[in-house]
């Protein structure tokens, strides 16, 4: 007399684990696909430097994130503040790091921090220099 036995649980468990693992991997990949690119952050940092150095402070102010704009005195005082800021020449970025919706672009004598917005990258800090264990000190905005 032969009996029919259910399949051992160990055979079913890997399928469930595999399915869950696959879903997690696909979810992670789709989220990474939504993250802004580092090239865009570097281009925005370079453009900001260009606008400030050429005296186009109106355009430079439009590139600031909300928090940096408020630190610059809001829309009414931003242009005046940027006229008095001396940012080191940017040149080519040495390194760009993206952390989710924030980025850091390092130049030879300057660091620019950015935050992703619906319209691209916005400057959250520029003219920034490291202060050892303390946060960066920034001429524009802050980090």
N, C-alpha and C positions, 0 to 999 in steps of 0.2 A: 504494500500500500504506500503510495507516494503522497506526500503532503506538499501543498504550495505554500511557500513562505514568502512574506513580503521582502522586498529588497532591503539589504542592510542600510541603516541610516547613513553610514559613512559615504555611500555612493551619492546620496541626495545632497548632503551638506556641501560638497565642493561646487555643485551647480549653483546653489544659492549664493555661496561666497563669491564664486566667479561672476555671477550676475550683479551682485552688489558692488564688487570691485570694479566691474566694467562701467557701471553707472557712475560711480565716483570718479573714475578716470575721465569719462566723457564730460561730466560736469566741470571738473577742474580745467580741462582743456578749453571748454567753451568760455569759462570765466577768464582764462588767460588771453583768449582771443579778443576779449573786450577791453583789455588793458591798453592804455595809450602807448605809443611807441617812443623809444628814447630818441630817435632821430628828430621827431617833431619837437621834443623838449630842447634839444641842442640848437635846432634852428630858431626857436623862439628866443632862447637866451642870447644867441648871436644877434638877432634882429633887435632885441631890446638894447643891447650895447650900441649897435649902429645908430638907432634912433636918438639915444641920449647923447652920444658923441657928436652927432650932426646937428644937435639943437632942436630936433623935432620932438619936443617934450609932450606935445599934445598926443601924438601917436604913442609915445612911450607910456604915458599915463593910461591910455586905453588898454595897454598890455598888462597892467597890474591886476592882481586878484583883489577881491573886495577888502580883505584884511590889510594888505599892503597899501592899498589906496587910502584907507582910513588912517593908517600910520603916516602917510604922506600929506595929511591935512585935508583929505577928501578931494573931490573934483576941482574945487575952487583954488586950492593952494598947491596941488600936485605939480603943476607945470613949473611954478616958482621954485619949489623945493628941488626938482630934478635939474633945474638950471645951475644950482649951486653944488650938485653932486659931481664928484670926480671919480668916475669908474676907470679902473685899469683897462687898457686896451684888451679886447677879448681874444683876437686871433682865433685859432681853431680850438675846439674843445679837446681837452686831454682825456677826459673820462666823463661818461654819462651813466647815471644809475637811476633806475626807475623802481619805486617802491609803491606798488599799487597805483594810486592816483596822484602820487607825488613823485617829483624827480629832483635830482641834483646834477648840475652841469659844472664841471670843474675846468677852469682855464688856468693858465700859468700863474696869474696874480689875483684871481677872483674866483668866487664860487657863486652860482646863481641857483636859487631854489624855485621850483615851479609846482603848480597844482593844476590838475586837469579840470577843465570846465566843459560845458556843452559846446563852446565855440573854439576849443583847442586848449593849448597850454597858457596859463596865466602866471606872471611873475609873483612869487610870494616873498622873495628876498633877493637882493642883488648887491654887489660890492661887498660880499661877505668874506670874512677871514676867520679861520679857526682861533679859538681862545683856550687851547689846552682842553681841560676837562669841562669847561663851561661851554654853553651854546655859542654858535657862530655870532660874530658881531657884524651887522649888515648896515650899509649906508642907506639902503632903500628897503622898506618893509622889515622883515626879520624872520628868524627861525628859532 
